[in-house]
């Protein structure tokens, strides 16, 4: 048999001859070019005809024998017999896209999101000031954690997370949020998204209804949708989530997710009366409240409003916190605070549902908190972000006049700039992207029939000296979108 084509050019530069022979033989077998029962030359004979070492051919034959593509006996080496339907070689045409699909649940849960590179552009929301991160102190904590690391830190994390970190988080929350909690009520997670996913899977059943704020946090919808929950949109007013009797009667929730301290993305703060009423109604209907307190650390004036968690004893509230905004997103660490009655079972179930790691990073973070570095960093960043927000407000007022409507200034890392109906936020975002701005459309966070028209302007990663120039670019983007609309 002539097999000179096995080493015919072109040959991949990064692949050895033995791998080339193996792949080309395998492709020929899987595609049917070499049919079942075809007898191949002996390794010595093939090596001689190809003018290569015999071991090169032996490697390819032995690999194909191990995979079941070839058979060898006293009569020689031949192509094995097996059904080829569904098999394909790397060079075969790709299967039609319609035959490879996500589940309907996953497809329905997907939400639009901006390009990844937009996250580093001016006005990108939710991005902290990376340049102000305390690298030296954090590196020292990591080095100490690695120096002291043992098998516990290198293996899967204990149920609920590293005990030292759980205690450190409990102590921090007791000081800054007034919680009367201990380490047993803390569950360390891989960020907010993982926390929401655990709540969806461990507190809800397939088909249960979850209430989501409208407009609201898009990634929460993904977690709930992938868990098989049905999302019901509840509008937000000046006092936070605003359900009516029809919401309670026609869409009784199992889970209610809220961002009460700084509603995402509008920035509105839920009133104390609304918080107490929501707890009372949730207790009567058997619902869980998931309180995402993602931005309470960056309060502008006075203490943060009281969290729902702890307002009433044994209230059905789970508190979600994260270090993504206060430190950096790539750390991928957050936490849940649970009522004492379910904390142990939740931690055990979470440990069985996911195999958490980052043992060294968890211990380093505990060290960072216990040494007071975390509190010091938060204090510095509050001052810095407050100055940036003030500069942004001033530049926006100068550019757009005193009638400009802004919201979201009580906390967090972004403002919402509301637009008149004749200016479409999606069009502004498109033109702003061409000018190097990462601004987002408020409409992207909104679900029909509600319509919100505005721009979400992040300032966490925007130095004060850049703000005025970036606002001028935003002015150009709005002007361009207005002109384009007029010409249509």
Secondary structure, 3 states (H helix, E strand, C coil): CCCHHHHCCCCCCCCCHHHHHHHHHHHHHHHCCCCCCCEECCHHHHHHHHCCCHHHHHHHHHHHHHHCCEEEECCEEEECCCCCCCCCCCCCCCCCHHHCCCCHHHHHHCCCCCCHHHHHCEECCCCCCHHHCCHHHHHHHHHHHHHHCCHHHHCCCCCCCCHHHHHHHHHHHHHHCCCCCCHHHEEEECCHHHHHHHHHHHHCCCCCEEEEEECCCHHHHHHHHHCCCEEEEEEEECCEECCCHHHHHHCCCCEEEECCCCCCCCCCCCCHHHHHHHHHHHHHHCCEEEEECCCHHHCCCCCCCCCCCCCCCCCCEEEEEECCCCCCHHHCCEEEECCHHHHHHHHHHHHHHCCCCCHHHHHHHHHHHHCCHHHHHHHHHHHHHHHHHHHHHHHHHHHHCCCCCEECCCCCCEEEEECCCCCCHHHHHHHHHHCCECCEEHHHHCCCCCCCCEEEEECCCCCHHHHHHHHHHHHHHHHHHHHHHHHC
